[in-house]
Amino acid sequence: MSCIYGSATSFSAISISHKSSLTSFRPNSKPRIHCAVGGTVAEPKAVNATEPLLLNAVRGLEVERPPVWLMRQAGRYMKSYQIICEKHPSFRERSENVDLVVEISLQPWKVFKPDGVILFSDILTPLSGMNIPFDIVKGKGPVIFNPLRTAADVDQVREFVPEDAVPYVGQALTILRKEVDNQAAVLGFVGAPFTLASYVVEGGSSKHFSKVKRLAFSQPKVLHALLQKFAASMAKYIQYQADNGAQAVQIFDSWATELSPVDFDEFSLPYLKQIVDSVKQTHPKLPLILYASGSGGLLERLPLTGVDVVSLDWTVDMAEGRRRLGPDVAVQGNVDPGVLFGSKEFITNRINDTVRKAGKGKAYFESWPWYCSRYTRGECCPFL
């Protein structure tokens, strides 16, 4: 689940009253919204009733509650999704078939009505269109058939043309916009250059990232050439998703936090900024969200990318994260999904505490990852 919190300069303060209960998050409730931190109260902007709640929050409009969405929108624990997996065991088949993508994307929204509907896909989906063969194997994860580790390997990577390589993504987003009809925001997503490079150099998932770091520190020009190709391609991919219906796009830099700050500055930050700058030239109003798990050591650097929203994970206290990020960026997060193992009262207290700490300023919204599963007794989702 994800909430967005915003800055006093351009976003209205969003917070739930200290007396609010978790029911404040339910779409049919209208808790009192107020500025929870001392100082001058920002004058809220008038809400646009025709826009989804999540977009209104990101743009600094007055909203009745923090928006909430499920980051793993497939709802892995849902029986309806498991049935599809039995009929279509290949992840790539499920994520590259327009009808299946639409059906899976809508499953949790139809049941729980979150404020965001994220496209069912994978950050590696563009790879085939870049001449990087891959698969996603059940029980193993991503498999890159021919890992890239030399300049000659990188030279073989093609320019990504979304219209030709992944037309099903655009078609699915167009259908989702019509189906959801602004009752929620339709979200797209892409992988960040360093994270994509990590997969294709390592050959799949990794614990130590030794191969990509070997490339970074022994042949930096080769890695930079690969990162540049990914940056240009992901900018095009975001623009393509926006043109076909995505109302906001999240950039996943899952492995950037494996870098030291000085190496993040060289191998991740410039390429994230390049993506944001390129997209903002053509789609200046498209909200861009950056998610980098475990980013506490890099937090002050993330707003330098130019994104509209930074997603905090639970290793950073929300109040401290707000202070470190500064007033000009909205915040998403950040309750530990493991909290869902607790009682309803415990979950309620943790979420309300996070909302209070978010305080006033740029918008806040809450996103929950994949823990809403059979391991956390699936009833947590309707409760939230």
N, C-alpha and C positions, 0 to 999 in steps of 0.2 A: 504494500500500500504506500502511496506517496502523497505528501502534503507540500504545498508551495508557500514559502514565506517571503515578503518583499521589502524596498527602501523608502524612507520617508520623503525622499526627494521626488520620485516619480511613481512610487507604488503606494497604495493605501495600506495602512497597518491592518493586519489580519490576525486575530487571536480569539480564542474561545474564553468566555467568562470563567473565572476560577470555580464557580459553582456548577459549571456544565458537567454533564456526564457523557459517557461515550456515545449516547444516543444523539448527541449534538452532530455527529458525523453522518447521520442518516439523511438521505436526500429530502425527506418530507418534513424535517425539523428545521426551525429557524431560530437558532440561538442568537443572543445579543453579541454583536461584534464590537470590540473596543480596542483601544491602544493599551497594551498591558505594561509598557515600559514608560518610565518617567520622561518628561520633556514635552515639547510642543506637540500637540495632536495634529497630525497631518489631515488636511481636508480631503476626504475621499472623493474619488471621481464617480460620476453616475454610472451605474451598471448598464451594460448593453444586454438587454434581455434576449437578443437574437443569437448571442454567442454562447458557447459552452462555458460552464462555470470555471473550468481550468484555464481557459484562455483569458477570461476576464480577470482572474487572479494574477496571472503572469503580467498582464498589461496594466496592473495597478488600479483596477476598478474595484468598487466596493462589492464585496461578496458576502453571502450569508454564513459561510463556513469554509474551512480549508478544503480544497478539492482532494479527492482520494482516488488512486488508481492502483491496479495490480500490475507489477512490473512483468511478471511471467503470466501474460494474459491467457495463456492456454488453460490455466487452471489444472495442473497436472493430476491432482487428486480426483478431479471430476470423472464420474463414471462415463459420461458422454464422450470425453476425450479419450479415455482408455479404450472404449469401443472402436473409435476411429483408428487408434494405434494397432488394434488387433487386425482390423481390415487392411490397414495400410502401414505395415511395420517399418517402412523406410522413412526416415525423417525428411529426406530430400523430396520424396514423393509428396508428403504431407505439406511441405513448405513451398513447393513449386507447382502445385495444382490450384488454380484460382478458386474453384468451388470449395476445396478443403481449407485453404487459407482463410477464406471468408467465414466458413462455418466455425472453425476453431477459434478465430479471433473474436467471434461474437458470443461464444459459449458462456464465459463468465459474465459478460455484460448483460446478457438476457436474464441471468439468474440474480446477480448481485447489484446491477446498475451502478458500477463505479463511474467516476467522472472522466475517465480516459479509456479508450479502446486501442490497444497497441497491436500493430500488425503481427501476425504469426509468421516468423521468418527466422533468420539467423544472420549474425554479422558476417559469416563466411559466404553467404549466398552469392556475392559478386565474383568470387574467385574464378569460377569456371569461365566467366566472360572475360577474364584477364589472362587466360591460358595457364591457370593454376589448377590442375585437376585435384579434386578432394572428395571426401565422403564424410558422413557423420554416422559412426557405427554405434549401435546400441551397446551399452556397457563399456565402451572405450572412448567415445567422444570423437572429436575431429581427427581425421587422418589426411595428411597432405602426401600424395603419392610420390611427388618429386620435390623434396625440400629445396629451397633456394639458398645457396651458400656461396656462390661465386658471382663475379661480374657478368659472366656469360649467362648464368641462370636469370639474373635480373633483366638482362637485355631481352629475354624471351617473354617478359611480362607485357601484355598488350594494354592499350588504352581501353578503359571500360566505357562501353556505350550502353547505358541502361535500357534504352528503348529496344535494342536488339538482343541484349543478353538476358534481361529479366523482365520481359513484358508482362508476365503474370503478376509482378509486384504492383505495377501501375494499375492493372485491371482490378486487382483485389482492393486497392486503396479507393478507387473510384466507386466500387460497389459498397464498401464500408461506409463511405461518406453518405451515400444515399440511404443505407439501412439505418445508420445511427441518427441521421437527420438533425445534427447539432444538439442532440440530447446529451452528448458527451463529446469530448475532443478525440479525433482520430490521430493516433501517434505513429510516426514512423521511427526508424532507427538505423544507425550504421555503426560499423566498427571504426575505431580511431587508427591512424597509421601505425603507431608502434605496436598496438595490440595485434593488428593483422599481420604485421611483419614477424612478430613473435611466433605466431602459429605457423607461418609458411617457412620460417627458418628452422624452427625446432622440429617441424614435421607433425605437429599436433600440440596437445596440451603438455605442460612442463611444470616441474616443481622448482627447478633451479635456474632455468633460462640461460644455461651455460652457452648454448650454441649462438643465440642471438647476441649475447654479451661478447662472446669471442669475436663475432663479426663486427660489433660496434667498436671494440677497442683495438682490433688488429687491422680491420679494413673499413674504417668509417665511411669512406667514399661510396663503397658498395651499398652499405645500409642506407645512407642518405639518398642514393639513387632510388632504392626501393621505396623508402618513405615518401619521396616526392611523387612517385607514381600513385601510391595509395592516397595521398592528400588530394591530388587532382581528381582522382576517380571518385573519392567519397564526397567531394564537393558537388560533382555532377550527380551523384546518386541522391544526395539530399535534395537538390533542386528538382530532380525527376520525381521524387516522392511528393514534394510539395505541389508540383504541377498536377499531380494525379490525385490529390485529396488529403495528404497529410497536413494537419493543422499545427503540429509541433513535431520536432525530431530530436531524439536523444542520441548522443554520441557516447558509445561505450569505450572507455579506455581502461579496460579491466586489468591490463598488465603494466601500465605505466608506473604504477606504484612499486614495481620491482626495481625501478631506477632510483639512484641517489638523486638528490635535488639538482646537482650540477649536470648529471646526465639527462635528467628530465628536461632541463633547459635546452639541451642540445638535440635530443632525439625524439621528444614528444611535443613540447610547447610550441615550437615554430610551426609545426605541421598542423596542430590543432588551430592555431591562430590563422593559418593560411586557409583552412577550410571555412572558418567562421567569416573571414573577410570576403571570401569568394561568394559565399551564400548570401551575405548581407547586401552585396552589390545588386543581386537580382531579386532577392526576397527579403527586403529590410524588415518586414513585420513578422517574419516567421520566427517563433520562439525556438531557441536551441538550448538543449539541456545537456550538461556534461556529467557523466557518471564514471567515477574512478574509485573502485572499492579500495578501502584502506588508505585513503589519501591524506590522513592527518598530517603527515610530514611535508606534504606539498600544498597544503590548503591555500596559503596566500598566493600561490602561483596560478591557481585555477582560474580566477577572474581575469587574469591577464590574457586568456584566450579570447575574450570578448563574448563568451556565451551569456545568455540571459538568465540561466538557472544553473546552480551548482548543486549536485546531489551529494549530501553528506551520508556517510554510513554511521553505524552506531558506535564506532570507536572514538567519535568526536562528540563531546557534549554540545547540545544545540546552542546554548547561550554562548559558549566559547567559540563555536563555529561561526555564529553570527558576527561576533566581535572581530574574528580573524579575517573573515571574508570582506568586511566593510559594507557600506550602505548601498552600493550600487548594483548588487546582484541578488536575485531571488534565490531561495533555498528550498531544496526538496529533501525529505527524509524525516526522521532517521532512527526510528525505534528499532531496537534489535529484534529481528524476526523470531528469534528464539523465545521472546516474551510470550509468543502465542502458545507456548507450552503451559503457561500459567493459568490461573483462574480468570474469570471474566472481570472480577474486581481488580485484580493485578494488572490485566491488560488495560483496563479503563484508566487506572491511575498513571500508568507509564505514558499512555498517549496524551492524556491531558497535561501531564508535566512537560512533555516535549512541546506541545502547542503553546503553553505558557512561556517557556523559555525562548520560543521563536520571537515573541514580542511583536513590536510594531516594526514597520519598515517594508521592504519589498516583499512581494507575495511569498506565501509558504504553502507547499502541498506535501501530502504524505503518500509515499509509494511503498508497497510491500513486495519483496521478492517472492521466491518460490516456496517459502515455508508453509503457506496455506495449503497444506497437502494432507494426505492420509496420516502422516506422522504427527501432525498437530490437530488431529481430529477435525476434519474439514468443516465442522460447524463454525469454526472461527471466522470464516469469510462472511457469512450472512450476519454474524454478530457485529463485525466491524462495519 
